[in-house]
Amino acid sequence: MKKRQTLALLLAAACSPLALAADPGTVYPTKSVRVVIGYPPGGAGDIFGRLVANYLSQNMGQQFVVENRPGAAGTIAAAQVARMPADGYALYLASAGDFTTARSSFGDRLPYSPERDFTHLTLLVKVPLVLVAHPSVPATTVQEFIAYAKTKPRQLNYASFGNGSTSHLSAEAFNLATGLEISHVAYKGSSPAVTDLLAGRVQVMFDTVLSASRFTKTGQLKSFGVTTLKRVPLMSDTPTLNESGVVGFDMATWLGLVAPAGLPSQITQALALRLDALTKDPDIRKQLDALGLLVDGAGPAAFSTFINEESARMDKLIKKAGIRFE
């Protein structure tokens, strides 16, 4: 009986995510883990990254410590992590800007391959945008806006977070899908773009749901439709563009966790299991709803497929829209 109990305990320990590592005699993690974020503190990506790091710290027995390394839309930090040891002690919070649009944006200057130089752990969340307009725009629905904009080719302007941003790409995808000709005005970030939208200096923009909701609630902006195929809890009364007749429209940035290529499969699975639990945790989901995020939770294989397919889709969009990066 005692032998059987001992064997059962050993089997349970072997199956525990915390006991999985490259070396069967090593428990992972045995020291603190760096979670590198390629953006400054305080932004949406940083807030989300700290939420993930805190959850992993509470559930994996060691501290997961956030390191902010901003610059070049996250590509500097991504390149640094790609060169780190594949031992599970350096992770990176990847996003659309440094993974699925990076090759189109940076071309030969991109110092890493998003597909080959990383182990893809979990696609955690999508970051939906919403088409919003200044109150002076005489429309209340997507179709009314499309009809109005068609009477004013090249006379309306849309703001974006910057050239090549998801805000920019979403607007160009909308132009292509509807046959509209709304002109681009690029800003250095969301805040100055929203400021000019509120002042009526531009008429529309694709903003993040979290940012836009502050102004749609007060009537300072009107919302037409969100860019994902699913509605967003934070703006549950706003339909999707797909629902509103722009069939198949699906644009969002995203956030997921990756590690350097060659991460041992045992560590990959241990992290993927914990991240899967994170996306199903009721308290975490409430926090993500409040941030205007949509949980995804695609594991390693599905995440790799997503990166390949989304990179090809964004490259096709960028070429079709004639977007150039300086």
TADARA-V89645 format. One record per backbone hydrogen bond with DSSP energy under -0.5 kcal/mol. CO is the residue of the C=O (numbers start at 1). NH is the residue of the N-H. E is the energy in kcal/mol with one decimal. If there is no record, write none. Layout:
BEGIN
{{CO,NH,E} {CO,NH,E}}
END
This chain:
BEGIN
{{1,5,-2.3} {2,6,-2.3} {3,7,-2.6} {4,8,-2.3} {5,9,-2.2} {6,10,-2.2} {7,11,-2.4} {8,12,-2.4} {9,13,-2.4} {10,14,-2.3} {11,15,-1.7} {12,16,-0.9} {13,16,-0.5} {16,19,-1.7} {17,20,-1.1} {18,28,-1.4} {22,24,-0.6} {23,26,-2.9} {33,65,-2.9} {34,36,-0.6} {34,91,-2.8} {35,67,-2.2} {36,93,-2.4} {37,69,-3.2} {38,71,-0.8} {40,43,-1.0} {43,47,-2.6} {44,48,-2.5} {45,49,-2.6} {46,50,-2.2} {47,51,-1.7} {48,52,-2.3} {49,53,-2.6} {50,54,-2.4} {51,55,-2.1} {52,56,-2.5} {53,57,-2.3} {54,58,-2.0} {55,59,-1.2} {56,60,-1.6} {57,61,-0.6} {63,33,-2.7} {63,65,-0.7} {65,35,-2.9} {67,37,-2.8} {67,69,-0.5} {71,74,-1.0} {71,76,-1.2} {72,75,-2.0} {74,78,-2.2} {75,79,-2.1} {76,80,-1.8} {77,81,-2.4} {78,82,-2.2} {79,83,-0.9} {80,83,-0.7} {81,84,-1.6} {85,87,-1.7} {86,264,-0.6} {89,34,-2.2} {90,260,-0.6} {91,36,-3.0} {92,94,-1.2} {92,258,-2.5} {94,256,-2.0} {95,99,-0.9} {96,99,-0.7} {96,101,-2.2} {96,102,-0.5} {99,103,-0.6} {101,105,-2.2} {102,106,-3.3} {103,107,-2.0} {106,109,-2.1} {107,110,-1.6} {109,111,-0.6} {112,114,-0.6} {113,117,-2.3} {117,261,-1.5} {118,120,-0.6} {119,121,-0.6} {119,259,-2.1} {122,124,-0.9} {122,257,-2.0} {123,297,-2.0} {123,298,-0.9} {124,296,-3.1} {125,255,-2.3} {126,128,-0.7} {126,294,-2.3} {127,253,-1.6} {128,209,-1.4} {129,227,-2.5} {130,132,-0.7} {130,207,-2.1} {131,224,-3.1} {131,225,-0.8} {132,205,-1.9} {133,222,-2.4} {134,137,-2.2} {137,139,-2.2} {141,145,-2.2} {142,146,-2.7} {143,147,-2.3} {144,148,-2.2} {145,149,-3.2} {146,150,-1.9} {147,151,-0.6} {148,151,-1.3} {149,152,-1.3} {152,155,-1.9} {152,156,-0.8} {156,183,-2.5} {157,203,-1.6} {157,204,-1.7} {158,185,-2.4} {159,206,-0.7} {160,187,-1.5} {161,189,-3.0} {162,165,-2.1} {165,169,-2.8} {166,170,-2.7} {167,171,-1.6} {168,172,-2.1} {169,173,-2.5} {170,174,-2.1} {171,175,-2.5} {172,176,-2.4} {173,177,-2.4} {174,178,-1.8} {175,179,-1.8} {175,180,-0.9} {181,154,-2.7} {183,158,-3.4} {185,160,-1.4} {187,189,-1.2} {189,193,-1.0} {190,194,-2.9} {191,195,-2.3} {192,196,-1.8} {193,197,-1.9} {194,198,-2.9} {195,199,-1.4} {196,201,-2.2} {196,202,-0.9} {197,200,-1.2} {203,134,-2.4} {204,159,-2.2} {205,132,-2.7} {205,207,-0.8} {207,130,-2.7} {208,212,-2.8} {209,213,-2.5} {210,214,-0.6} {211,214,-0.8} {212,215,-1.4} {212,216,-2.1} {213,217,-1.7} {215,220,-1.5} {215,221,-1.5} {216,219,-0.5} {220,135,-0.6} {222,133,-2.5} {225,131,-3.0} {226,241,-2.6} {227,251,-2.4} {232,235,-1.7} {233,236,-1.2} {235,238,-2.1} {237,239,-0.6} {239,226,-2.1} {240,244,-1.4} {241,246,-2.5} {242,245,-1.3} {245,247,-1.5} {246,249,-1.9} {251,129,-0.6} {253,127,-3.2} {254,96,-0.8} {255,124,-1.3} {255,125,-2.0} {256,94,-2.4} {257,121,-1.9} {257,122,-1.4} {258,92,-2.9} {259,119,-3.4} {260,263,-0.8} {264,267,-0.5} {264,268,-2.4} {265,269,-2.6} {266,270,-2.0} {267,271,-2.6} {268,272,-2.6} {269,273,-2.4} {270,274,-1.7} {271,275,-2.6} {272,276,-2.2} {273,277,-2.0} {274,278,-2.0} {275,279,-2.0} {276,280,-0.8} {277,280,-0.6} {277,281,-0.7} {278,281,-1.0} {281,285,-2.5} {282,286,-1.8} {283,287,-1.7} {284,288,-2.4} {285,289,-2.5} {286,290,-1.9} {287,291,-0.9} {288,293,-2.5} {289,292,-1.4} {292,128,-0.5} {293,295,-0.5} {294,126,-2.9} {298,123,-2.7} {299,303,-3.0} {300,304,-2.2} {301,305,-2.1} {302,306,-2.4} {303,307,-2.4} {304,308,-2.1} {305,309,-2.7} {306,310,-3.3} {307,311,-2.0} {308,312,-1.7} {309,313,-2.2} {310,314,-2.8} {311,315,-2.2} {312,316,-2.0} {313,317,-2.2} {314,318,-2.8} {315,319,-2.0} {316,320,-2.5} {317,321,-2.6} {318,322,-0.6} {318,323,-2.1} {319,322,-0.6}}
END
